[in-house]
């Protein structure tokens, strides 16, 4: 499998740098850390001067299972910038962390609707795009989107879709509708996604409402649909990154999650399938931003430019299975894959990762909701958790 190949290469690279005496630290959202090492270069990425005797640092927060870590180590080797890389399980928890002021980040990678909220609340700083020449490689369809209409604050990182992941050995028929998230098809073996925007979103889709509705009655109807299923023990529990172990291990039948993560799970459990239900779903863009109070702004721009390069996007797509917004990388990936692995890319899997336009036409992007509606979401989500 390609992940095993990538891991083996990383180990060889790590040994090389270990012998040269360079080390870095990985930190997750719990504060736990682990050291790892590697080396490499990319002609498109920006460089840095590590010979001035001072240690340059960068604090990044992104999602779990969302980067080929050899890219972090390569960036460090090229620039001399030490990267402290943390993860957050959801946009909502990231926002809560930022609001609490307990952790200092420079670069974050939120989703579209959360970016709008952060801009609205003056929590991001405009980017200096002259320091990000690789921004030119981002496809025009991922620029000037509703969350950053003037392209002042963001560089897209990945994009994808939300859908249903299910174990074909644990359900009788192919799934086509969101109904399985609320009925008794697999009662006790369904995983509810643990963030309010996606959870209420799937209920709104099923009910035929816009995922961006501000109608309180519609939102409460969506809540009641989920709460009723919760009371009937349809759900095994609420999960985010825990889904990998559960679904790969065959310990649940149905879940809602993201296409890229499904493809990662598929490598470890070939019985899994993915579908975007007939009622439609969410398509999203996650983008790199610099926080307004960032301490390491030059380093942040270097990181963003590095991660926007074609080489970084190719390797990241290959490792995390999320589609690239880099035009060259997206077009080159099938051929690049065959060169890397000596076999053609399964194009059905490629179209799950990079959904074709006819699929995206059935999907809807999340928009930032008014504060009153966000408060309602929070209230109902807390109420669901107390049941």
PyMOL commands that set and color helices and strands:
alter all, ss='L'
color gray80, all
select helices_A, chain A and resi 2-20+69-79+91-100+112-120+129-131+133-137+140-142+146-148+178-181+196-207+216-231+243-248+259-266+297-307+310-320+327-341+347-353+357-360+371-385
alter helices_A, ss='H'
color red, helices_A
select strands_A, chain A and resi 24-27+33-36+56-62+81-87+107-108+155-167+190-193+235-239+254-258+272-275+281-290+363-364
alter strands_A, ss='S'
color yellow, strands_A
deselect
rebuild
show_as cartoon
